[in-house]
Each structure stands twice: as C-alpha cells, then as structure tokens.
Amino acid sequence: MKNFIKKKLFMVLVLGAVFSAGIYVIAADHGDPPSLASDQQYDISDIYAFRSPEDTNNIVFYCGLENFLSPGQNPGFNANQMLEINIDTDNNNIEDLVIQCIYENNMVTVYGPVAPSQTGTSSTLMSSAVKTQGNLNTVISANGMKVYAGLRDDPFFFDLNQFGMIIAGTATQFNDPGTDTFAGTNVLATIIEVPKSMLGTGSSINVWAESKRKD
C-alpha cells in the first residue's frame, strides 16, 4: 500500500463534460511564484476533458506538468509523484472515481478508473484496480484504454502581451490571429482515453486533477 499526500492543488475545475455533446473544456495555470520554483515537477499547467474525435464513445483526459520546457530539455517524471484525476459523477464535488498515474523505471502505470478508498487531499494507491502500464513516450493500448505519458508541445494557446494590454485597459481591438506566447515550449503530458461506460451512467461529470507526493 502506498499513501500519497497532496503537495498542492493547482486547480479545482468543474468541467461539466456532457457526453451527448462535443464539449471540449480546459483549465490552465501556467506559472507560479518563485517560492514554488523548486516543485515544478508537481506543477499542473492544464487539465482538459473532451470527447474523443476518433471514437465518440470515449472521453479523453489530458493533464500537463512542468510547463515552459524548451525543446532541448528532457526532464523526467518524479518517481515519488502521483497524478490523480478525480471524477465526480453525481455533482456533489466529491470524487466518485479516480484515475491514478505513477511514473517509475521509465514507465507509466495507470490505475482505474476506480472508486477510491478515501476522498479528499490524501490518497491511497488503488493497486488492485485495473492496471494499464507501458513505456514513457509511447502510446499504450490495453483494457479498452489508451495512455500516453511524455513530452509534448504545450497545447495551451495564450497571447500574454494582448492579455496584459486588456488588463491595463490599453487594448484597442482583438488580435486575429493572436500570438501564441507558449509556442515552441513543451510540457510533461499525461493523456488517458477511456470508454464512457467506465465513468458511470450519468449525463455529465465534474473533473479536477491533483499532483501528490508519496508520504
């Protein structure tokens, strides 16, 4: 049994991913204060949830870690870290299912979706759950799921200069197209595609992610 304590929660997002519609939802948190710079491996930059464009019976979860990586950098996941995707199926903002990801020996292991043994900021690894495992930087197909964990181009598009002008009240018009401030930077991405049937029978889910450190 492995216990994990939440290092910090970078975002708690109610996504409302309605299965009957092609909804694509995101939350982003790029950049943290200098006091947190030493914990960049635990820094969640984005969480996305959307219906698979290849199979509408599947839902895709994406979570990015350690953003602003240059193409020359090749960081690794932390072996003491768990990335946990929390799924609320009855709209009470308490996780009913979790997908737990750990990274060891150049491999990613994904447990779930599974009902957690406890809810809240501390977690126990659900090692008896359905396990999907494979090498990093490789698409893994097993148990009706697809998993990828590794370096990817940062998918978040944000025009930081224009945003600053809007906040300052000096923007005179929208830029079309905008300038992607994060173009050319990478993140450590974990992407998991699961059948909707593994997420309950409801018409919507609430989703948030937590980055946790082994106790």
C-alpha positions in Angstrom: 0.0 0.0 0.0 1.3 3.4 -0.9 -0.1 6.6 0.6 0.2 9.9 -1.1 -0.3 13.4 0.3 -1.4 16.3 -1.9 1.5 18.6 -2.5 -0.8 21.4 -3.6 -3.9 21.7 -5.7 -3.2 23.9 -8.7 -6.8 23.9 -9.9 -10.2 22.6 -8.9 -12.3 22.7 -12.0 -15.9 21.7 -12.6 -15.8 20.7 -16.3 -19.4 19.5 -16.8 -18.3 17.3 -19.8 -21.7 16.4 -21.2 -21.4 13.1 -23.0 -24.1 13.8 -25.5 -22.4 16.9 -26.9 -19.0 17.5 -28.3 -17.8 19.7 -25.5 -14.1 20.5 -25.1 -13.2 22.1 -21.7 -10.0 23.3 -20.2 -8.5 25.0 -17.2 -5.0 26.4 -17.2 -2.5 27.6 -14.6 0.8 28.5 -16.3 3.5 30.0 -14.0 3.8 30.0 -10.2 5.7 32.4 -7.8 9.4 31.9 -7.3 8.8 30.3 -3.9 7.4 27.3 -5.7 10.0 27.0 -8.4 11.7 24.0 -6.7 8.5 22.0 -7.1 8.0 22.4 -10.9 7.6 18.6 -11.4 4.4 18.8 -9.3 3.1 21.9 -11.1 -0.1 21.2 -13.0 -0.3 23.5 -16.0 -3.5 22.3 -17.6 -6.3 19.8 -17.4 -8.6 19.1 -20.4 -11.5 16.8 -20.8 -13.2 16.2 -24.2 -14.9 13.6 -26.3 -12.5 11.6 -28.4 -12.6 12.8 -32.0 -11.8 9.3 -33.2 -14.4 7.5 -31.1 -17.4 9.4 -29.6 -17.9 6.6 -27.1 -14.7 7.6 -25.4 -13.6 10.5 -23.2 -10.1 11.9 -23.2 -8.4 13.4 -20.1 -5.2 15.4 -20.5 -3.1 16.8 -17.8 0.2 18.8 -18.2 3.0 19.0 -15.7 6.2 21.2 -15.6 5.4 23.7 -18.3 7.8 26.1 -20.1 10.2 23.4 -21.1 12.4 24.3 -24.1 12.9 21.8 -26.9 16.4 21.0 -25.6 15.2 20.0 -22.2 14.4 16.3 -21.5 13.1 16.1 -17.9 11.6 13.0 -16.3 8.6 12.4 -14.2 9.1 12.1 -10.4 9.1 8.6 -9.1 7.6 9.8 -5.8 4.7 11.5 -7.6 1.1 10.5 -8.2 -1.1 12.4 -10.7 -4.7 11.8 -9.8 -7.6 12.7 -12.0 -10.8 13.0 -9.8 -14.2 12.3 -11.4 -17.4 13.3 -9.7 -20.4 11.5 -11.3 -23.2 12.8 -9.1 -22.5 16.5 -9.0 -21.6 16.8 -5.3 -18.0 17.8 -5.9 -16.7 14.7 -4.2 -14.7 12.2 -6.3 -16.6 9.0 -7.1 -13.9 7.7 -9.4 -10.2 8.3 -9.7 -7.6 7.6 -12.3 -4.2 7.3 -10.6 -0.9 7.6 -12.5 2.6 6.8 -11.2 5.9 7.0 -13.0 8.7 4.6 -12.3 11.6 3.0 -14.2 10.8 4.9 -17.4 7.3 3.5 -17.3 3.8 4.9 -16.5 1.3 2.9 -14.6 -2.4 3.9 -14.6 -4.9 2.5 -12.1 -8.6 2.9 -12.7 -11.0 4.5 -13.2 -11.8 3.1 -9.8 -13.8 4.1 -6.7 -11.2 5.5 -4.2 -10.7 4.1 -0.8 -10.8 7.6 0.6 -11.7 11.1 -0.6 -10.0 14.4 -0.1 -6.5 15.6 -0.2 -4.8 12.3 0.8 -4.9 9.2 -1.4 -4.1 5.5 -1.2 -2.8 3.9 -4.4 -5.6 1.6 -5.6 -3.2 -1.2 -6.6 -5.9 -3.8 -7.0 -7.7 -1.8 -9.7 -7.4 -2.3 -13.5 -3.8 -1.5 -14.4 -2.6 -0.1 -17.7 1.2 0.0 -17.9 3.8 0.8 -20.6 6.9 2.8 -21.5 7.0 6.5 -21.4 6.7 8.4 -24.7 4.7 5.5 -26.2 1.0 5.1 -26.9 -0.2 2.2 -24.7 -3.4 0.4 -25.6 -4.9 -2.0 -23.1 -8.1 -2.7 -21.1 -10.1 -0.7 -23.7 -8.0 2.4 -22.8 -5.2 4.4 -24.4 -2.4 6.0 -22.4 0.5 8.3 -23.3 2.9 10.0 -20.8 5.8 12.0 -22.0 7.0 15.2 -23.6 4.5 17.0 -25.9 4.2 20.5 -27.4 2.2 22.7 -25.0 -1.3 22.8 -26.4 -2.4 25.8 -24.4 -2.8 28.9 -26.6 -2.4 32.3 -24.8 -1.5 35.7 -26.1 0.2 37.1 -23.0 1.0 40.5 -24.4 -2.5 41.1 -25.5 -3.8 39.9 -22.2 -1.6 42.5 -20.4 -3.0 45.2 -22.7 -6.5 44.2 -21.9 -5.9 44.2 -18.1 -4.2 47.6 -18.4 -7.1 49.0 -20.5 -4.9 49.8 -23.4 -6.1 47.2 -25.9 -8.0 48.9 -28.8 -9.1 45.7 -30.7 -8.9 42.0 -30.7 -5.9 40.4 -32.5 -6.9 38.0 -35.2 -5.0 35.8 -35.2 -3.4 36.2 -31.8 0.2 35.4 -30.9 0.8 32.1 -29.0 3.2 33.1 -26.2 3.8 29.4 -25.4 4.6 28.3 -29.0 7.7 26.1 -29.1 7.6 25.1 -25.4 6.9 21.6 -24.1 5.2 20.0 -21.1 5.2 16.6 -19.5 1.8 15.4 -20.6 -0.3 12.5 -19.4 -3.2 11.6 -21.8 -5.7 8.9 -21.0 -8.6 7.9 -23.2 -11.3 5.7 -21.6 -14.7 4.4 -22.7 -17.6 6.4 -21.3 -19.0 3.2 -19.9 -16.2 3.2 -17.4 -17.4 6.5 -16.0 -20.9 5.7 -14.9 -24.3 6.2 -16.4 -24.8 9.9 -15.8 -25.0 12.5 -18.5 -22.2 14.7 -17.1 -19.1 14.6 -14.9 -17.1 17.1 -12.9 -13.3 16.7 -13.2 -10.3 18.0 -11.4 -6.6 17.0 -11.0 -4.2 16.7 -8.1 -0.5 16.3 -8.1 0.6 14.4 -5.0 3.8 13.4 -3.3 4.4 10.0 -1.7 4.2 10.1 2.1 
